[in-house]
Every structure is written in structure tokens, then in C-alpha cells.
Amino acid sequence: MPKEVFQPATLSSNVPISFAERERHLLAPYAMPSVESAGRKHPEALHPYRSPFQRDRDRVVHSAAYRRLSAKTQVFTGELGDYHRTRLTHTHEVASVARTLGRALGLNEDLIETLALVHDLGHPPFGHAGEDVLDECLKNAGGFCHNGQALRIVELLEIRYPEFSGLNLSLEVLEGQQHRAQKHAPSLLRPLLEVQVVDAADSVAYDTHDADDALELNLLTLNELLETRLWAEAARRVQRRYADLDDGELRRAVLHELIDWQASDLIERTFERLAAEEIRSWQAVRSAVPLIQPSAELAEQKLELESFLFERVYRHPEVLAHRKEAQDFLQEMFGVLIADAGLLPERFHTRIDAVGLERSVGDYLAGMTDRFARREYDRLRPA
């Protein structure tokens, strides 16, 4: 399918156009148009100049849960420094990569951006360390998964409007996040391409930036990373263009190359699959094979890098020490609040009858930032 088909038509700058008309000019036939959205759980009139997915994006950006991502761990806690990514900066980077992919493929960028901004909204303090301990604490109440928690936030926990709980996002956004929470659920149709793009962008971001953060924190050396095939190939591509780079210049150039290479590979492979599967509508995507995937060779190199990062970074003694400390006091706080529910803030206390004490405590702990969790631990622990 030739890419030229999806270049935007020329529009008069003097004639205002509706979002529906704009999408007709810009979107490929397999993209999800706003006018074909299934709507919201609580029906609302269309906005005069914002599409449904634009409104979704704005609601997420203005939510308290989104702001709290700025003080939540991505991989490394704040005690280790200020350079590395937080959960919010990671979210911005995923949104940036996802929008680039979406624009090249002619997809709905407003839907993509919303999905990217929601995708990690449910992370508790201290990243996956916090997620693992909450999953253990809540094992008798359904467990804990940050993808599922994001749905709880946007459907129940955010209180921003008088008419309904949650943010009342479009059903396409909710379903996209549900795919992340229930990837193997047989009842779900294949996700829209906009959902697949965000998953691919998330992989691009953490495969690139977790390594960058580890280098900055001196948990790895550049030479060690260059032993992986993905980094070695990216370095070869860089060195064909530039000579005599020092280690700092090489590192920055490799990071740029990794993102560009992975994005280009995804775009090329996706166009090939769209043509091979004869995908002509967003409805056809729902029953097709996964379409936005890297080439087999690049996928293999990414898996090798992820295994390397797991062993050398995520299991690094310094990282594990901070992880253990965070898990211990989250678990202790859980026990204290279970023993005395009166210590919960009023709005969580009043939810106990609806969702149970354990889930109410889990929701409270999951919403904390790293800093607030430490302060709350100091308040709650016995003198």
C-alpha cells in the first residue's frame, strides 16, 4: 500500500474545518475516526471544536493521577539522582514516539496520545517494586496490576465532574487500556492500530532509556552495552556517519539511532503487513494478526537487550536494596491500615462497603507518590 495515499490534502487556511472533516483528510482508512467512536458510558453532547479523543486527552492531562506521575519511580528511585526518568517523563517519551509512528502510518494521533498518557497511570509508588508488593498484599482481593489500576482510576477514583465518577473517557480508550490489563482474554477483539502503536512505542522507550539511565548512574559501562547486538549495530550505524566520537558523543548518538531505527523498522514492517493482509478499515484490524511488530531480527535483538538489562540493571544490588526498602515499608503501611481503617482518608474509608477494606487500602497506597509514601510511613509507623 503506497505511503503517498495518506499524505494530507491541501486545505485553505482561511476556511475553518471541523474535526470530522480534518480527520477525513488526514486519516488512513484503517485508522479509528472520532465520528465512529462508540461513545462514553455516560453520554455527553459533542464538543463544538474538540473531538472526543481530544477531550479524553485533556481530561487525563488535568487529572490528579497524571500529575502524581512526576514523583513516581520509573525504574530508579529519586535517591539515586535527578537525571533518570520518572514515570511522567517516561509517559511523555512514549507519547512522543507513539505520535511519530501514528502520523507516519496515518492513524488517529489524538487517540494515540490519550492511550499513551493513560498507559502507566495506575503505577503505584516505587514502580514495579511497589506493584509486586501490592499484588502480594491484595492476593485475597484479586491482586494488583498497574494496567488494571489505570482503569480503576479513570472509571472510579478520579472525582473531577459532578455528573459521574471517573473521567468518562471514550469507550475506545477504555478498551485499549483493557487490552493492556487482559492481554490474553479470549473475549477481546484484536486491538485497534492506535493501541498497538502505543505498546510498540512503550517498548522502544524503555529499551532505549532504561539503558541510558543505567549508564548515567554508573550501573553499566558503555562498553558493556556495546556487547549487546542492538547497541553494537546502532553504534556501527552511527560510526559510518561520524568519526572520532568520544564516549559521551557516541552514547548520545546511539540513543538517537536506537529510537530512529526502531521507529523506522516498525513503520516499514507495518506497511508491509497492512498490504499483505489487505487491511482497508479499522474494523478489519479487529480480526487481523498483530500488525505493528518489529522485524524478526530486531525483535530478537531487543529480547537479548531486555534480558541483559534484567540481569545487569533491574537486579543490580543497589537497585535491589532500594526496592527492598520500599517494599518493606509499603507492606508495613498496608498492615497498619488494615488493622485500623480509621487511619484512612475519609473518601477511601467511605468506599469500604463498596469494594472492601483491602482494596480501599490498596487504592490509597497505589495513588501515593514516592515522597508522600515515605512521609505517610513516618506518620503511621508505631512510635
C-alpha positions in Angstrom: 0.0 0.0 0.0 1.8 3.2 -1.1 2.5 5.7 1.7 1.7 8.6 -0.6 -2.0 7.8 -0.3 -2.0 9.0 3.3 -0.4 12.4 2.8 -2.8 15.2 4.0 -4.8 17.0 1.3 -4.2 20.7 0.8 -6.7 22.8 2.8 -7.4 26.5 2.6 -6.0 28.2 5.7 -8.9 30.7 5.6 -11.7 28.1 6.0 -12.2 26.6 9.5 -12.8 22.9 9.3 -14.4 20.6 11.8 -12.5 17.8 13.5 -14.5 15.3 11.4 -13.5 17.0 8.1 -9.9 17.2 9.3 -9.8 13.5 10.0 -11.3 12.7 6.6 -8.4 14.4 5.0 -5.6 13.1 7.4 -6.5 9.6 8.4 -5.8 6.4 6.6 -8.8 4.1 6.1 -7.7 1.7 8.8 -7.4 4.5 11.4 -10.1 5.0 14.1 -12.1 8.1 13.3 -13.6 10.1 16.1 -17.0 10.2 14.4 -17.2 6.4 14.6 -16.4 6.3 18.3 -18.8 4.1 20.3 -19.3 7.0 22.7 -19.0 7.1 26.5 -20.6 5.1 29.4 -22.3 8.4 30.4 -23.5 10.0 27.2 -22.3 13.6 26.6 -23.0 16.0 23.7 -20.2 16.6 21.2 -17.9 19.5 21.9 -18.1 22.3 19.3 -14.5 22.3 18.4 -12.7 19.4 20.2 -13.0 15.8 19.0 -14.0 13.1 21.6 -10.4 11.9 21.8 -9.0 15.4 22.2 -11.3 15.8 25.2 -10.1 12.5 26.6 -6.5 13.6 26.3 -7.3 16.9 28.1 -9.2 15.1 30.9 -6.2 12.8 31.5 -3.7 15.7 31.5 -5.7 17.7 34.0 -6.2 14.7 36.4 -4.6 14.4 39.8 -3.3 10.9 39.0 -1.5 12.2 35.9 0.3 15.0 37.9 1.4 12.4 40.5 3.4 10.5 37.9 6.0 13.2 38.2 7.0 11.9 41.6 6.7 8.2 40.9 9.6 5.9 40.1 10.1 4.6 36.6 13.0 2.2 37.3 15.3 4.1 39.6 14.2 5.9 42.8 14.9 9.6 43.5 17.7 8.8 46.0 19.9 7.7 43.1 19.9 11.1 41.4 17.9 13.6 39.3 18.9 12.7 35.7 16.9 9.5 35.2 13.3 9.2 34.1 10.3 9.4 36.3 7.0 7.7 35.4 5.8 11.0 33.9 8.9 11.7 31.7 8.7 8.1 30.5 5.0 8.7 29.7 5.9 11.8 27.7 8.6 9.9 25.8 6.1 7.1 24.9 3.6 9.6 23.7 6.2 11.3 21.6 7.3 8.1 19.9 3.7 6.9 19.5 2.6 10.1 17.8 5.5 9.9 15.4 4.6 6.3 14.5 0.9 7.2 14.3 1.5 10.2 12.0 3.7 8.2 9.6 1.0 5.5 9.4 -2.0 7.9 9.1 -3.5 6.9 12.4 -5.6 9.0 14.9 -2.9 10.9 16.9 -5.4 12.2 19.4 -6.5 8.7 20.3 -2.8 7.6 20.4 -1.8 10.4 22.7 -4.6 9.7 25.1 -3.8 6.0 25.2 -0.1 6.8 25.8 -0.9 9.2 28.6 -3.2 6.6 30.3 -0.9 3.6 29.9 1.0 3.9 33.1 -1.5 6.0 35.1 -2.0 3.1 37.5 1.5 2.6 38.7 2.0 2.8 42.4 5.0 4.4 44.2 8.4 2.8 43.5 7.5 1.3 40.2 7.3 -2.4 39.8 8.7 -2.9 43.3 5.5 -1.2 44.6 3.4 -3.2 42.2 4.8 -6.5 43.3 4.2 -5.9 47.0 0.7 -4.6 46.4 -0.1 -7.7 44.3 1.1 -9.8 47.3 -0.9 -7.8 49.8 -4.1 -8.0 47.7 -3.8 -11.6 46.8 -7.1 -12.4 48.5 -8.8 -9.4 46.9 -8.0 -10.0 43.2 -4.3 -9.0 43.2 -2.9 -5.8 41.8 -1.9 -4.9 38.3 -0.9 -1.3 37.2 -2.8 -1.7 33.9 -6.0 -2.6 35.7 -5.4 0.1 38.3 -5.3 2.7 35.5 -8.8 1.6 34.6 -10.0 2.0 38.2 -8.5 5.5 38.2 -10.2 6.7 35.1 -13.5 5.0 35.8 -13.9 5.3 39.6 -11.2 7.0 41.6 -10.8 10.4 39.9 -13.5 12.7 41.0 -13.5 15.7 38.6 -17.1 16.1 37.5 -20.4 16.4 39.3 -22.2 14.1 36.9 -20.1 10.9 37.3 -17.2 9.2 38.9 -14.0 8.9 36.9 -13.2 10.8 33.7 -15.9 9.2 31.5 -13.4 8.6 28.7 -14.3 7.3 25.3 -15.0 3.5 25.1 -12.1 3.1 22.7 -9.7 4.5 25.3 -11.1 2.2 28.0 -11.0 -0.8 25.7 -7.4 0.0 24.7 -6.3 0.0 28.4 -8.3 -3.1 29.0 -6.2 -4.9 26.4 -3.1 -4.0 28.4 -4.8 -5.3 31.6 -6.1 -8.5 29.9 -3.8 -9.3 27.0 -4.8 -12.9 26.9 -8.5 -12.5 27.4 -10.2 -14.6 24.6 -13.3 -12.3 24.6 -11.4 -9.3 23.4 -11.1 -8.5 19.7 -7.7 -7.5 18.3 -6.8 -4.0 19.5 -7.0 -1.0 17.2 -3.8 0.0 15.5 -3.7 3.1 17.8 -3.5 0.7 20.8 -0.8 -1.4 19.1 1.2 1.7 18.3 1.4 2.7 22.0 2.5 -0.8 23.0 5.3 -0.6 20.4 6.3 2.9 21.5 6.5 1.8 25.1 8.9 -1.0 24.1 11.0 1.5 22.1 11.2 3.9 25.0 12.2 1.6 27.8 14.6 -0.5 25.7 16.4 2.8 25.0 16.0 4.9 28.1 16.4 2.3 30.8 19.9 1.7 29.4 20.6 5.4 29.2 19.6 5.9 32.8 21.8 3.0 33.9 24.8 4.5 32.2 24.2 7.9 33.9 24.0 6.1 37.3 27.2 4.1 36.5 25.4 0.8 36.9 26.7 -0.1 33.4 29.6 1.0 31.2 29.1 1.9 27.5 31.5 -1.0 26.5 29.2 -3.4 28.3 26.2 -2.2 26.5 28.1 -2.4 23.2 28.4 -6.1 23.7 24.7 -6.5 23.0 23.8 -6.8 19.4 21.2 -4.0 19.4 23.7 -1.4 20.8 26.6 -2.7 18.7 24.6 -2.4 15.5 23.3 1.1 16.4 26.9 2.1 17.1 28.1 0.8 13.7 25.4 2.9 12.0 26.5 5.9 13.9 30.2 5.4 13.2 29.5 5.2 9.5 28.3 8.8 9.7 30.6 10.2 12.3 34.3 9.6 13.0 36.3 10.0 16.3 33.3 10.5 18.7 34.2 10.4 22.3 32.2 8.2 24.7 29.7 10.9 25.6 29.1 11.8 22.0 28.8 8.2 20.9 26.4 7.4 23.7 24.0 10.3 22.7 24.3 9.4 19.0 23.5 5.7 19.7 20.4 6.7 21.8 19.1 8.8 18.9 19.9 6.0 16.4 18.1 3.4 18.5 14.9 5.3 18.5 15.0 6.2 14.8 16.0 2.7 13.8 13.2 1.0 15.8 10.6 3.5 14.7 11.6 3.2 11.0 11.6 -0.6 11.3 8.1 -0.6 12.8 6.7 1.7 10.1 8.2 -0.3 7.2 7.1 -3.6 8.6 3.6 -2.3 9.4 3.0 -1.0 5.8 4.1 -4.4 4.6 1.7 -6.3 6.8 -1.2 -3.9 6.0 -0.6 -4.6 2.3 -0.2 -8.4 2.8 -3.4 -8.7 5.0 -5.3 -6.3 2.7 -6.4 -4.1 5.6 -8.8 -1.4 4.4 -10.7 -0.4 7.5 -10.4 -0.2 11.3 -13.0 -2.9 11.5 -10.7 -5.3 9.6 -7.9 -4.6 12.1 -10.1 -6.2 14.8 -9.8 -9.7 13.3 -6.3 -9.4 11.8 -3.0 -10.7 13.0 -0.9 -8.3 15.1 0.2 -5.6 12.6 2.6 -3.3 14.5 5.5 -5.5 15.3 9.3 -5.1 14.7 11.0 -7.3 12.2 12.1 -10.7 13.4 15.8 -9.8 13.6 15.2 -6.6 15.5 12.7 -8.3 17.9 15.4 -10.9 18.7 18.0 -8.2 19.4 15.5 -6.4 21.7 14.9 -9.5 23.7 18.6 -10.0 24.1 18.9 -6.4 25.4 16.0 -6.8 27.8 17.5 -10.0 29.2 20.8 -8.1 29.7 19.1 -5.2 31.4 17.1 -7.6 33.7 20.2 -9.3 34.9 22.6 -6.3 35.0 20.3 -3.4 35.9 17.0 -4.4 37.3 18.7 -7.0 39.5 21.7 -4.7 40.4 22.5 -4.9 44.1 22.0 -1.1 44.6 18.6 -1.2 42.8 17.5 -4.3 44.8 18.4 -2.6 48.1 16.2 0.4 47.3 13.5 -2.0 46.1 13.6 -4.0 49.3 13.4 -0.9 51.5 10.4 0.5 49.6 8.6 -2.9 49.6 9.1 -3.3 53.4 7.5 0.0 54.3 4.7 -0.3 51.8 3.9 -3.7 53.3 4.1 -2.4 56.8 1.7 0.5 55.9 -0.7 -1.9 54.4 -0.8 -3.9 57.6 -1.3 -0.8 59.8 -4.2 0.5 57.7 -5.9 -2.9 57.6 -5.6 -3.1 61.4 -7.1 0.4 61.8 -9.2 1.6 58.9 -9.9 4.8 60.7 -6.5 6.0 59.6 -7.6 6.1 56.0 -8.6 9.4 54.5 -12.4 9.9 54.5 -13.0 9.3 50.8 -11.2 5.9 51.0 -12.9 5.0 54.3 -16.3 5.5 52.7 -15.5 3.1 49.9 -15.0 0.1 52.1 -18.6 -1.1 51.9 -18.5 -1.0 48.1 -15.0 -2.6 47.4 -13.8 -4.0 50.7 -11.2 -2.9 53.1 -8.2 -4.5 51.4 -9.0 -2.9 48.0 -9.6 0.5 49.6 -6.2 0.4 51.3 -4.6 -0.8 48.1 -6.2 2.1 46.2 -4.9 4.6 48.8 -1.3 3.2 48.7 -1.3 2.9 44.9 -2.1 6.6 44.5 0.8 7.8 46.6 3.9 9.4 45.1 7.3 8.1 46.4 7.7 11.2 48.6 4.2 11.0 50.1 4.6 7.3 50.8 7.7 8.0 52.8 6.0 10.8 54.8 2.9 8.7 55.4 5.1 5.8 56.6 6.7 8.1 59.2 3.2 9.2 60.3 1.7 5.7 60.5 4.5 3.6 62.0 4.4 3.0 65.7 6.5 5.3 67.8 
